[in-house]
């Protein structure tokens, strides 16, 4: 006999449904939990469709920004095998995306990783998973604001022809003040809810993908033309570029893989707005897969086009040149697109960073909202704006935390800020892998029902989790060496290791404080860890 979750009633709260579940019945993978969650948080339902959800996922990843800052370092590690490494980084993300899709279909909750891991592994593991997502997002937000500021002044310098204007980016007070202004603007747009967010994102994502398409087309045309004006390192395409086994060493492969995984991070943002999406049980999962396909296609085409045009040398326009590695598009804009169109590439990078800055507020605000609604954080963060139907308090808190974090780190030490960004990969692998394992454990009772269930709810998520867990362990090992990151150390231990592990330990300390202040959640009285016995809806 199939058991289902208690159906939500008029006036239900999260706690009332939870109490009925404890009295009888186990929560199925759909039904009551979704209704209770949505009813208890008050977000604006049916505000986002499939296209809007996919755009949010693409925007959060910031493909143009990721490409300009990662093409060079990746080539430096793996050479012409860069396209193969991009595909290798896509694999664990795709496997994890299946886990997110299945969990979202069962429990469409804006808390995503936090909520799902609580249900699978209990309050402590779930709290730490939520913390990993929150702290990773804060780090990314501060980095994106800094990048948007740098390209803002770089673009102004290009438009005005003034080196003095471009040099303002190196003025620390001016840089930080502009960065805080960008954070405040992004916070304001996110505060106004999904309607305002969608309008901004359609324009910014459309712009950056259109410019990227023009860049790829022109680079391929020029590379195939054999023109004498091509860079000296220009090379012809080879299918061997797609062979990951041709990378010179395993260490180089894992280093490139870490960069590739970072390039795909953020696609799950479309899952965090599932309670505001039409067809919340299916649409976000489909949007996530669409976003992943668009991203991997864009990355592969750009990688191939850039390698063919510029080559992988370490001089001149070569992608391996360390002097241009942190901003490849700045070096290739004019040679590929010409002076007139080249400025559009600067605009695209700025648009990419700005768009991602704005949408990246969505996952952190909604995760904090869910943690508060389920009594894992102070209750004030669960407040939803009565007009915009957005998590206003959580959004503002995320904006303040991002601004303070960036300002303090900037004035404290540039090396500390850089090392904090390097520690980001650790957080990403941490909460993604836990979520993947949570999927297999949550659905363990139905894995034998069909081949599809066994693969998409068990085998694929576990493989994705294992791959990311392996990268987590390898990164943790590499971080111990002071040479990792900026080269600084604390008592002989690499600063990146100290920061990465330190941020996780801060999460443990905060969890202990909340366990004392909000014991009901940690006693399992708010979210249950029961496992579904069968699929009830959507099969």
FILUM-752009 format. One line per 10 residues: number of its first residue (from 1); their letters; for each residue x, y, z of C-alpha. Coordinates in nm, 4 decimals, m for minus. Each point is the difference from the previous one (the first is absolute). Example, Ala and Ser with C-alpha at 12.3 -4.5 7.8 and 13.67 -1.06 7.14 Angstrom:
FILUM-752009
1 = as = 1.2300/m0.4500/0.7800 ~ 0.1370/0.3440/m0.0660
//
This chain:
FILUM-752009
1 = xxxxxxxxxx = 0.0000/0.0000/0.0000 ~ 0.1335/0.3444/m0.0946 ~ 0.0253/0.2454/0.2869 ~ m0.0146/0.3710/m0.0673 ~ 0.0772/0.3099/0.1987 ~ m0.2856/0.1720/0.1868 ~ m0.1635/0.2441/m0.2382 ~ 0.0274/0.3682/0.0984 ~ m0.3138/0.1651/0.1341 ~ m0.1139/0.3590/m0.0069
11 = xxxxxxxxxx = 0.1984/0.2046/0.2500 ~ 0.2736/m0.2615/0.0336 ~ 0.3426/0.1043/0.1184 ~ 0.3243/m0.1920/m0.0310 ~ m0.0289/m0.1112/0.3613 ~ m0.3638/m0.1156/m0.0233 ~ 0.0785/m0.2258/m0.2944 ~ 0.3088/m0.1292/0.1779 ~ m0.2070/m0.0891/0.3061 ~ m0.2501/m0.1937/m0.2133
21 = xxxxxxxxxx = 0.2865/m0.1871/m0.1646 ~ 0.1353/m0.1084/0.3369 ~ m0.3439/m0.1248/0.1037 ~ m0.0418/m0.2129/m0.3113 ~ 0.1225/m0.0415/m0.3513 ~ 0.3396/0.0491/m0.1560 ~ 0.0859/0.2887/m0.2311 ~ m0.0121/m0.1100/m0.3591 ~ 0.2236/0.1534/m0.2640 ~ m0.2685/0.2501/m0.0920
31 = xxxxxxxxxx = m0.3254/0.1406/0.1232 ~ m0.0298/0.1273/0.3556 ~ 0.3573/0.1104/0.0519 ~ m0.0044/0.2303/m0.2986 ~ m0.3290/0.1490/0.0886 ~ 0.0998/0.0570/0.3586 ~ 0.3278/0.1527/m0.0967 ~ m0.1517/0.2428/m0.2460 ~ m0.2849/0.0917/0.2291 ~ 0.2332/0.0576/0.2921
41 = xxxxxxxxxx = 0.2381/0.2374/m0.1800 ~ m0.2322/0.2267/m0.1957 ~ 0.2080/0.0369/m0.3172 ~ m0.1609/0.1071/m0.3275 ~ m0.1123/m0.3118/m0.1830 ~ m0.0070/m0.0466/m0.3802 ~ 0.2271/0.3021/m0.0577 ~ 0.2557/m0.1809/m0.2175 ~ m0.0434/m0.2257/m0.3034 ~ 0.2381/m0.2489/m0.1611
51 = xxxxxxxxxx = 0.1902/0.2637/m0.1995 ~ 0.0309/0.2369/0.2935 ~ 0.1211/m0.2788/0.2257 ~ 0.2637/m0.1121/m0.2536 ~ 0.1148/0.3612/m0.0446 ~ 0.0482/0.0319/0.3759 ~ 0.2157/m0.3126/0.0012 ~ 0.2134/0.1220/m0.2910 ~ 0.0306/0.3492/0.1433 ~ 0.1195/m0.1180/0.3403
61 = xxxxxxxxxx = 0.2822/m0.1959/m0.1604 ~ 0.1126/0.3149/m0.1907 ~ 0.1385/m0.1835/m0.3066 ~ 0.1809/0.2940/m0.1641 ~ 0.1703/0.1002/0.3240 ~ 0.0952/m0.3613/0.0743 ~ 0.1503/m0.0403/m0.3465 ~ 0.2114/0.3151/0.0074 ~ 0.1415/m0.0829/0.3425 ~ 0.0397/m0.3784/m0.0410
71 = xxxxxxxxxx = 0.1106/m0.0676/m0.3597 ~ 0.3559/0.1101/0.0743 ~ 0.0536/m0.1907/0.3280 ~ m0.1570/m0.3149/m0.1474 ~ 0.2293/0.0088/m0.3045 ~ 0.2894/0.0569/0.2385 ~ m0.0843/m0.3313/0.1663 ~ m0.1127/m0.2261/m0.2860 ~ 0.0983/0.1727/m0.3255 ~ m0.2060/m0.0888/m0.3072
81 = xxxxxxxxxx = m0.2011/m0.2518/0.2053 ~ m0.2053/0.2888/0.1418 ~ m0.3211/m0.1048/m0.1859 ~ 0.0387/m0.3530/0.1393 ~ 0.0361/0.1326/0.3537 ~ m0.3111/0.2149/m0.0441 ~ m0.1889/m0.3168/m0.0959 ~ 0.1473/m0.1836/0.2992 ~ m0.1137/0.2774/0.2335 ~ m0.3451/m0.0122/m0.1545
91 = xxxxxxxxxx = m0.0439/m0.3706/0.0819 ~ m0.0216/0.0192/0.3832 ~ m0.2156/0.3107/m0.0252 ~ m0.2400/m0.1802/m0.2350 ~ m0.0192/m0.2972/0.2358 ~ m0.0691/0.2308/0.2943 ~ m0.2589/0.1852/m0.2093 ~ m0.1934/m0.3283/m0.0289 ~ m0.0006/m0.0199/0.3802 ~ m0.1316/0.3545/0.0272
101 = xxxxxxxxxx = m0.2696/m0.0724/m0.2563 ~ m0.1253/m0.3099/0.1798 ~ 0.0081/0.1630/0.3427 ~ m0.1760/0.3090/m0.1300 ~ m0.2698/m0.2143/m0.1574 ~ m0.0552/m0.1656/0.3381 ~ 0.0463/0.3008/0.2301 ~ m0.0172/0.3351/m0.1872 ~ 0.1346/0.2168/0.2803 ~ 0.2029/0.3217/m0.0331
111 = xxxxxxxxxx = 0.2397/m0.1332/0.2628 ~ 0.1234/m0.2563/m0.2590 ~ 0.3262/m0.1511/0.1297 ~ m0.0745/0.0955/0.3603 ~ m0.3527/m0.1414/0.0061 ~ 0.0819/m0.3139/m0.1936 ~ 0.3056/m0.0961/0.2054 ~ m0.1898/0.0579/0.3235 ~ m0.2640/m0.2452/m0.1223 ~ 0.2660/m0.2508/m0.1036
121 = xxxxxxxxxx = 0.2705/0.0300/0.2657 ~ m0.1510/0.1994/0.2841 ~ 0.0275/0.3573/0.1359 ~ 0.3762/0.0230/0.0599 ~ 0.1150/m0.1118/m0.3446 ~ m0.2776/0.2043/m0.1597 ~ 0.0957/0.3125/0.1925 ~ 0.3633/m0.0297/m0.1060 ~ m0.1043/m0.0604/m0.3615 ~ m0.2086/0.3171/0.0134
131 = xxxxxxxxxx = 0.2940/0.1848/0.1517 ~ 0.2281/m0.1187/m0.2812 ~ m0.2415/0.1415/m0.2577 ~ m0.0397/0.3303/0.1847 ~ 0.3697/0.0660/0.0587 ~ 0.0934/m0.1046/m0.3557 ~ m0.2578/0.2434/m0.1345 ~ 0.1238/0.2861/0.2183 ~ 0.3543/m0.0561/m0.1294 ~ m0.1223/m0.0091/m0.3602
141 = xxxxxxxxxx = m0.2112/0.3136/0.0452 ~ 0.2982/0.1950/0.1294 ~ 0.2165/m0.1270/m0.2857 ~ m0.2612/0.0851/m0.2621 ~ m0.0413/0.3507/0.1401 ~ 0.3763/0.0480/m0.0175 ~ 0.0121/m0.1267/m0.3590 ~ m0.2926/0.2217/m0.1029 ~ 0.1813/0.2981/0.1488 ~ 0.3260/m0.0794/m0.1788
151 = xxxxxxxxxx = m0.1697/m0.0391/m0.3386 ~ m0.2082/0.3116/0.0622 ~ 0.3133/0.2127/0.0236 ~ 0.1700/m0.1949/m0.2788 ~ m0.2980/0.0667/m0.2274 ~ m0.0078/0.3679/0.0958 ~ 0.3701/0.0213/m0.0800 ~ m0.0608/m0.1580/m0.3425 ~ m0.2912/0.2324/m0.0790 ~ 0.1742/0.3183/0.1171
161 = xxxxxxxxxx = 0.3500/m0.0976/m0.1119 ~ 0.1226/0.1068/0.3421 ~ 0.2552/m0.2079/0.1884 ~ m0.0743/0.2054/0.3102 ~ m0.3620/m0.1148/0.0023 ~ 0.1005/m0.3644/m0.0469 ~ 0.2541/0.0410/0.2815 ~ m0.2774/0.0833/0.2478 ~ m0.0470/m0.3729/0.0403 ~ 0.3370/m0.0089/0.1732
171 = xxxxxxxxxx = m0.1076/0.2701/0.2448 ~ m0.1119/m0.2084/0.2982 ~ m0.2526/0.2462/0.1533 ~ m0.1542/0.0758/m0.3411 ~ m0.0113/m0.3699/m0.0908 ~ m0.1652/m0.1058/0.3260 ~ m0.2518/0.2880/m0.0118 ~ m0.1028/m0.0917/m0.3566 ~ m0.0146/m0.3671/0.0945 ~ m0.2363/0.0776/0.2900
181 = xxxxxxxxxx = m0.2180/0.2015/m0.2380 ~ m0.0290/m0.3007/m0.2335 ~ m0.0901/m0.2243/0.2950 ~ m0.2650/0.2474/0.1173 ~ m0.1514/0.0202/m0.3500 ~ m0.0096/m0.3794/m0.0383 ~ m0.1552/m0.0336/0.3458 ~ m0.2691/0.2542/m0.0893 ~ m0.0967/m0.1848/m0.3206 ~ m0.0143/m0.3363/0.1789
191 = xxxxxxxxxx = m0.1996/0.1576/0.2835 ~ m0.2747/0.0970/m0.2442 ~ m0.0705/m0.3644/m0.0757 ~ m0.0037/m0.2306/m0.2990 ~ m0.1798/0.2362/m0.2393 ~ 0.2776/0.2589/0.0179 ~ 0.2652/m0.2717/m0.0102 ~ m0.1353/m0.1563/m0.3199 ~ m0.0097/0.3269/m0.1922 ~ 0.3625/0.0815/0.0803
201 = xxxxxxxxxx = 0.1229/m0.3527/m0.0694 ~ m0.1589/m0.0422/m0.3434 ~ 0.1879/0.3079/m0.1197 ~ 0.3370/m0.0763/0.1621 ~ 0.0107/m0.3708/m0.0864 ~ m0.1169/0.0647/m0.3558 ~ 0.2702/0.2630/m0.0452 ~ 0.2886/m0.2118/0.1252 ~ m0.0984/m0.3120/m0.1966 ~ m0.0482/0.2033/m0.3198
211 = xxxxxxxxxx = 0.3432/0.1639/0.0321 ~ 0.1579/m0.3357/0.0822 ~ m0.1559/m0.1485/m0.3153 ~ 0.1474/0.2857/m0.2080 ~ 0.3432/m0.0539/0.1589 ~ m0.0045/m0.3749/m0.0695 ~ m0.1171/0.0476/m0.3593 ~ 0.2613/0.2637/m0.0835 ~ 0.2802/m0.1940/0.1703 ~ m0.0833/m0.3165/m0.1943
221 = xxxxxxxxxx = m0.0283/0.1864/m0.3308 ~ 0.3340/0.1734/0.0469 ~ 0.1728/m0.3172/0.1249 ~ m0.1176/m0.2004/m0.3023 ~ 0.0854/0.2743/m0.2470 ~ 0.3752/m0.0460/0.0404 ~ 0.0434/0.3774/m0.0100 ~ 0.3577/0.1215/0.0505 ~ m0.1251/0.2355/0.2713 ~ m0.0843/m0.2952/0.2259
231 = xxxxxxxxxx = 0.2032/m0.0348/0.3219 ~ 0.3158/m0.2062/m0.0355 ~ m0.1351/m0.2733/0.2271 ~ m0.3232/m0.0581/m0.1924 ~ m0.0695/m0.3747/m0.0395 ~ m0.2376/m0.2245/m0.1909 ~ m0.2776/m0.1947/0.1691 ~ 0.0642/m0.3585/0.1104 ~ m0.2418/m0.2539/0.1423 ~ 0.2752/m0.0979/0.2458
241 = xxxxxxxxxx = m0.0866/0.3162/0.1932 ~ m0.3025/m0.1916/0.1322 ~ 0.2095/m0.2835/0.1451 ~ 0.0405/0.0464/0.3791 ~ 0.2530/m0.2858/0.0178 ~ 0.2472/0.2071/m0.2011 ~ 0.0575/0.2404/0.2918 ~ 0.3659/m0.0202/0.0989 ~ m0.0541/m0.0922/0.3664 ~ m0.2714/m0.0855/0.2491
251 = xxxxxxxxxx = 0.0916/0.3026/0.2118 ~ m0.0491/0.2288/m0.3005 ~ m0.3306/m0.1705/m0.0791 ~ m0.1394/0.0455/0.3524 ~ 0.1122/0.3643/0.0059 ~ m0.1768/0.0620/m0.3303 ~ m0.3031/m0.1951/0.1217 ~ m0.0300/0.2249/0.3057 ~ m0.0067/0.3044/m0.2260 ~ m0.2573/m0.1662/m0.2242
261 = xxxxxxxxxx = m0.2295/m0.0842/0.2923 ~ 0.0147/0.3626/0.1132 ~ m0.1100/0.1056/m0.3491 ~ m0.3232/m0.1990/0.0320 ~ m0.0829/0.1020/0.3557 ~ m0.3254/0.1932/0.0473 ~ m0.2376/m0.1873/m0.2324 ~ m0.1967/m0.1148/0.3069 ~ m0.1259/0.3564/0.0563 ~ m0.3026/m0.0860/m0.2142
271 = xxxxxxxxxx = m0.0868/m0.2698/0.2556 ~ m0.0011/0.2463/0.2904 ~ m0.2889/0.1920/m0.1599 ~ m0.2041/m0.3194/m0.0407 ~ m0.2776/0.1221/0.2307 ~ m0.0388/0.3032/m0.2285 ~ 0.0081/m0.2014/m0.3249 ~ m0.2902/m0.1269/m0.2091 ~ m0.0098/m0.3762/0.0389 ~ 0.2341/0.0058/0.2979
281 = xxxxxxxxxx = 0.0489/m0.3770/0.0024 ~ 0.1204/m0.0273/m0.3606 ~ 0.0915/0.3359/m0.1544 ~ 0.3084/0.0825/0.2143 ~ 0.1582/m0.3391/m0.0696 ~ m0.0534/0.0381/m0.3736 ~ 0.1337/0.3568/0.0151 ~ 0.3135/m0.1204/0.1775 ~ 0.0724/m0.2535/m0.2743 ~ m0.0636/0.2603/m0.2723
291 = xxxxxxxxxx = 0.2381/0.2410/0.1728 ~ 0.2675/m0.2703/0.0220 ~ m0.0282/m0.0834/m0.3708 ~ 0.0224/0.3687/m0.1001 ~ 0.3025/0.0468/0.2246 ~ 0.1981/m0.3016/m0.1168 ~ m0.0755/0.0876/m0.3632 ~ 0.1154/0.3590/0.0493 ~ 0.3160/m0.1083/0.1806 ~ 0.1008/m0.2583/m0.2586
301 = xxxxxxxxxx = m0.0574/0.2302/m0.2981 ~ 0.1866/0.2875/0.1635 ~ 0.2891/m0.2217/0.1086 ~ 0.0427/m0.1439/m0.3501 ~ m0.0327/0.3390/m0.1714 ~ 0.2435/0.1719/0.2383 ~ 0.2580/m0.2790/m0.0325 ~ m0.0199/m0.0014/m0.3776 ~ 0.0404/0.3770/m0.0210 ~ 0.2568/0.0708/0.2728
311 = xxxxxxxxxx = 0.1614/m0.3355/0.0715 ~ 0.1186/m0.1135/0.3425 ~ 0.3415/0.1646/0.0070 ~ 0.1309/0.1949/0.2969 ~ 0.0882/0.3139/m0.1952 ~ m0.1957/0.2676/m0.1856 ~ m0.3671/m0.0856/m0.0483 ~ 0.0556/m0.3656/0.0956 ~ m0.2563/m0.1208/0.2528 ~ 0.2829/m0.1270/0.2204
321 = xxxxxxxxxx = 0.1556/0.3462/0.0391 ~ 0.0028/0.0636/0.3785 ~ m0.0220/0.3760/m0.0575 ~ m0.3472/m0.0306/m0.1564 ~ m0.1228/m0.3169/0.1737 ~ m0.2331/0.1812/0.2412 ~ m0.1846/0.1820/m0.2808 ~ 0.0365/m0.1724/m0.3370 ~ m0.2789/0.1924/m0.1716 ~ 0.1687/0.3340/0.0723
331 = xxxxxxxxxx = 0.2955/m0.1188/m0.2087 ~ m0.2047/m0.1648/m0.2777 ~ m0.2803/0.2556/m0.0373 ~ 0.1590/0.2267/m0.2608 ~ 0.1978/m0.2679/m0.1929 ~ m0.3120/m0.2162/m0.0418 ~ m0.2861/0.2508/m0.0237 ~ 0.1752/0.3220/m0.1026 ~ 0.0075/0.3313/0.1824 ~ m0.3625/0.0869/m0.0713
341 = xxxxxxxxxx = m0.1488/m0.3308/0.1215 ~ 0.2722/m0.0875/0.2500 ~ m0.1458/0.2333/0.2601 ~ m0.3137/m0.2161/m0.0020 ~ 0.2015/m0.2809/0.1553 ~ 0.0851/0.2262/0.2948 ~ m0.3695/0.0849/0.0270 ~ m0.0859/m0.3723/m0.0073 ~ 0.2405/m0.0821/0.2841 ~ m0.1390/0.2864/0.2071
351 = xxxxxxxxxx = m0.3561/m0.1131/m0.0781 ~ 0.0912/m0.3577/0.0912 ~ 0.1448/0.0970/0.3374 ~ m0.2858/0.2400/0.0752 ~ m0.2676/m0.2520/m0.0972 ~ 0.1576/m0.2716/0.2120 ~ 0.0421/0.2404/0.2912 ~ m0.3731/0.0651/m0.0030 ~ m0.1230/m0.3587/m0.0424 ~ 0.2499/m0.1450/0.2467
361 = xxxxxxxxxx = m0.1991/0.1753/0.2726 ~ m0.2883/m0.2372/m0.0766 ~ 0.1466/m0.3263/0.1358 ~ 0.1545/0.1485/0.3134 ~ m0.3113/0.1998/0.0930 ~ m0.2353/m0.2924/m0.0552 ~ 0.2240/m0.2467/0.1805 ~ 0.0151/0.2339/0.2991 ~ m0.3789/0.0449/m0.0235 ~ m0.0533/m0.3766/0.0069
371 = xxxxxxxxxx = 0.2439/m0.0513/0.2872 ~ m0.1850/0.2657/0.1965 ~ m0.3457/m0.1342/m0.0911 ~ 0.1043/m0.3425/0.1242 ~ 0.1393/0.1489/0.3239 ~ 0.3668/m0.0532/m0.0810 ~ 0.0742/0.3753/0.0015 ~ m0.1544/0.3007/0.1799 ~ m0.3674/0.0524/m0.0974 ~ 0.0520/0.3526/m0.1391
381 = xxxxxxxxxx = 0.1597/m0.1396/m0.3171 ~ m0.3258/m0.1782/m0.0873 ~ m0.1814/0.3284/m0.0632 ~ m0.1294/0.0433/m0.3546 ~ m0.0682/0.3472/m0.1406 ~ m0.3796/0.0449/m0.0158 ~ 0.0084/0.1748/m0.3386 ~ 0.2909/m0.1575/m0.1887 ~ m0.0464/m0.3480/0.1541 ~ 0.3755/m0.0365/0.0291
391 = xxxxxxxxxx = 0.2188/m0.0920/0.3014 ~ 0.0777/0.3651/0.0664 ~ 0.1773/m0.0348/0.3354 ~ 0.2154/m0.2895/m0.1210 ~ 0.0889/0.1846/m0.3228 ~ 0.1079/0.3159/0.1829 ~ 0.1987/m0.2083/0.2494 ~ 0.1804/m0.1748/m0.2860 ~ 0.0800/0.3372/m0.1592 ~ 0.1386/0.1407/0.3246
401 = xxxxxxxxxx = 0.2049/m0.3146/0.0664 ~ 0.1448/0.0129/m0.3528 ~ 0.0907/0.3688/0.0252 ~ 0.1623/m0.0363/0.3418 ~ 0.1870/m0.3138/m0.1064 ~ 0.1442/0.1608/m0.3135 ~ 0.0895/0.3295/0.1657 ~ 0.1725/m0.1637/0.2968 ~ 0.1903/m0.2484/m0.2155 ~ 0.1041/0.2698/m0.2483
411 = xxxxxxxxxx = 0.1480/0.2291/0.2623 ~ 0.1385/m0.2871/0.2075 ~ 0.2055/m0.1559/m0.2777 ~ m0.0314/m0.0615/m0.3720 ~ 0.1557/m0.3426/0.0560 ~ m0.2684/m0.0914/0.2545 ~ m0.2729/0.0939/m0.2487 ~ 0.1633/m0.2081/m0.2745 ~ 0.0440/m0.2995/0.2297 ~ m0.3628/0.0230/0.1103
421 = xxxxxxxxxx = m0.1067/m0.0286/m0.3628 ~ 0.2285/m0.3021/m0.0453 ~ m0.1730/m0.1628/0.2984 ~ m0.3310/0.0282/m0.1850 ~ 0.0498/m0.3287/m0.1850 ~ 0.0100/m0.1836/0.3314 ~ m0.3426/0.1352/0.0987 ~ m0.1516/m0.0807/m0.3388 ~ 0.1111/m0.3641/0.0066 ~ m0.1043/m0.0250/0.3661
431 = xxxxxxxxxx = m0.3677/0.0807/m0.0353 ~ m0.0496/m0.1393/m0.3516 ~ 0.1390/m0.3408/0.0974 ~ m0.2082/m0.0179/0.3188 ~ m0.3133/0.0852/m0.1990 ~ 0.0791/m0.2717/m0.2551 ~ 0.0430/m0.2625/0.2720 ~ m0.3186/0.1264/0.1670 ~ m0.1953/m0.0786/m0.3164 ~ 0.1032/m0.3669/m0.0027
441 = xxxxxxxxxx = m0.0639/m0.0375/0.3726 ~ m0.3362/0.1787/m0.0055 ~ m0.1261/m0.2209/m0.2827 ~ 0.1643/m0.3206/0.1237 ~ m0.3412/m0.1605/0.0529 ~ m0.1054/0.0368/m0.3647 ~ 0.3254/m0.0737/m0.1858 ~ m0.1177/m0.3507/m0.0917 ~ m0.3314/0.1173/m0.1430 ~ 0.1388/0.0557/m0.3500
451 = xxxxxxxxxx = 0.3190/0.0359/m0.1991 ~ m0.0680/0.3740/m0.0296 ~ m0.0235/0.0374/0.3773 ~ 0.3167/m0.1993/0.0508 ~ 0.1966/0.2166/m0.2438 ~ m0.1307/0.3520/0.0533 ~ m0.0658/m0.0221/0.3736 ~ 0.2862/m0.2278/0.0959 ~ 0.2850/m0.0806/m0.2366 ~ 0.0454/0.3386/m0.1710
461 = xxxxxxxxxx = m0.0232/0.2119/0.3183 ~ 0.2432/m0.2293/0.1857 ~ 0.2508/0.0157/m0.2866 ~ m0.0269/0.3795/m0.0105 ~ 0.0393/0.0211/0.3759 ~ 0.3049/m0.2261/m0.0029 ~ 0.1682/0.2024/m0.2740 ~ m0.0560/0.3275/0.1839 ~ 0.1028/m0.1542/0.3318 ~ 0.3241/m0.1130/m0.1644
471 = xxxxxxxxxx = 0.0631/0.3534/m0.1275 ~ m0.0795/0.1312/0.3509 ~ 0.2595/m0.2296/0.1593 ~ 0.2627/0.0705/m0.2674 ~ m0.0568/0.3751/0.0327 ~ 0.0226/m0.0226/0.3787 ~ 0.3320/m0.1811/m0.0338 ~ 0.1380/0.2500/m0.2502 ~ m0.1107/0.2964/0.2137 ~ 0.2354/m0.1060/0.2789
481 = xxxxxxxxxx = 0.2924/0.1124/m0.2168 ~ 0.0661/0.3763/0.0391 ~ 0.0687/0.0142/m0.3754 ~ m0.3722/m0.0512/m0.0612 ~ m0.1717/0.3340/m0.0625 ~ 0.1886/0.3205/0.0785 ~ 0.2934/m0.1832/0.1564 ~ m0.0611/0.1270/0.3532 ~ m0.0095/m0.2266/0.3050 ~ m0.0939/m0.0187/0.3665
491 = xxxxxxxxxx = 0.2500/m0.1901/0.2168 ~ 0.1222/m0.1790/m0.3107 ~ m0.3482/m0.1005/m0.1145 ~ m0.1433/0.1448/m0.3198 ~ m0.2338/0.2952/0.0554 ~ m0.2580/m0.1503/m0.2349 ~ m0.0199/m0.3105/0.2204 ~ m0.0327/0.2116/0.3138 ~ m0.2767/0.2112/m0.1556 ~ m0.1906/m0.2937/m0.1523
501 = xxxxxxxxxx = 0.0052/m0.2165/0.3113 ~ m0.0482/0.3070/0.2193 ~ m0.3221/0.0935/m0.1798 ~ m0.1355/m0.3524/0.0517 ~ 0.0928/0.0128/0.3703 ~ m0.1768/0.3347/0.0324 ~ m0.3061/m0.1781/m0.1349 ~ 0.0369/m0.2675/0.2683 ~ 0.0240/0.2687/0.2700 ~ m0.3096/0.1792/m0.1287
511 = xxxxxxxxxx = m0.1859/m0.3300/m0.0162 ~ 0.0764/m0.0627/0.3668 ~ m0.1290/0.3460/0.0874 ~ m0.3209/m0.0577/m0.1958 ~ m0.0368/m0.3440/0.1579 ~ m0.0090/0.1778/0.3358 ~ m0.2293/0.2802/m0.1210 ~ m0.2314/m0.2029/m0.2295 ~ m0.0036/m0.3563/0.1414 ~ m0.3255/m0.1119/m0.1672
521 = xxxxxxxxxx = 0.1617/m0.0192/m0.3431 ~ 0.2973/m0.1996/0.1252 ~ m0.2292/m0.2413/0.1843 ~ m0.1625/m0.0821/m0.3346 ~ m0.3354/0.1519/0.0921 ~ m0.0290/0.2258/m0.3065 ~ 0.1368/m0.1979/m0.2943 ~ m0.0198/m0.3780/0.0026 ~ 0.2576/m0.2345/m0.1412 ~ m0.2443/m0.2651/m0.1169
531 = xxxxxxxxx = 0.0582/m0.1733/m0.3304 ~ m0.2708/m0.0288/m0.2700 ~ m0.1329/m0.3466/m0.0659 ~ m0.1259/0.0630/m0.3518 ~ m0.0441/0.2654/m0.2613 ~ m0.3354/0.1728/0.0406 ~ m0.0082/0.2918/m0.2419 ~ 0.1588/0.0706/m0.3365 ~ 0.0947/m0.3506/m0.1021
//
